[in-house]
Amino acid sequence: MRIRIEGTETEIAAAVERIAAVLEVQEASRFYANRGSSVLGRVYLTVAAPPSTPPMKQAQSEREDQPRRLPRADRKEID
């Protein structure tokens, strides 16, 4: 995948670090300053998903630390 990041040099450096923590950064371009008197610029990244992503753990639908409670007997069900 190719990602374009725009911002100040400091913002871009922080963003690249965060992206690198999640994705495999294969290539990063140099900082290209925007035209005119702008302090912003851009960097292009080539990234890939990490080679071995562990499977996500599925959440339990019920809490295991509390017993399951039944509805009160005096409550009527709506049909």
C-alpha positions in Angstrom: 0.0 0.0 0.0 1.1 3.5 -0.6 0.3 6.2 2.0 0.7 10.0 1.7 1.2 11.9 5.0 0.9 15.7 5.0 1.8 18.0 7.9 4.8 19.7 9.5 8.1 17.7 9.6 7.5 17.0 13.4 3.9 15.8 12.8 5.0 13.6 10.0 7.8 12.0 12.0 5.4 11.2 14.8 2.9 9.8 12.4 5.5 7.6 10.7 6.5 6.2 14.1 2.9 5.3 15.0 2.2 3.8 11.6 5.4 1.7 11.9 4.1 0.3 15.2 1.1 -1.2 13.3 2.3 -1.8 9.7 5.6 -2.8 8.2 7.1 0.3 6.6 9.0 -0.9 3.5 10.0 2.5 2.2 9.7 6.1 3.2 10.4 9.1 0.9 12.2 12.3 2.0 10.2 15.3 3.2 8.8 17.2 0.2 8.0 20.9 1.1 4.7 22.2 -0.2 4.9 25.2 -2.6 5.0 28.7 -1.5 5.6 29.9 2.0 3.8 26.9 3.6 5.5 25.1 6.5 3.7 21.9 5.5 5.0 19.1 3.4 4.5 15.5 2.6 6.1 12.1 2.9 5.1 9.0 1.0 5.2 5.6 2.6 5.1 2.1 1.1 3.7 -0.2 3.8 2.5 -3.8 4.1 0.6 -5.7 6.8 3.0 -7.4 9.2 3.9 -10.9 8.0 2.4 -12.7 11.0 -0.6 -10.9 12.5 -2.0 -12.8 15.5 -5.7 -13.6 15.3 -7.9 -11.2 17.2 -9.5 -12.6 20.3 -13.3 -12.6 20.2 -15.1 -11.0 23.0 -17.4 -13.0 25.2 -21.0 -12.1 24.9 -21.7 -12.7 28.7 -19.6 -11.8 31.7 -18.1 -14.8 33.3 -17.4 -13.1 36.6 -21.1 -12.6 37.4 -23.9 -15.2 37.5 -26.6 -15.0 34.9 -29.8 -13.5 36.3 -33.2 -14.5 35.1 -35.9 -11.9 34.5 -38.2 -11.2 37.5 -41.3 -13.5 37.7 -43.7 -10.5 38.0 -42.6 -9.0 34.7 -44.8 -9.7 31.7 -43.4 -10.4 28.3 -44.6 -8.4 25.3 -45.8 -10.5 22.4 
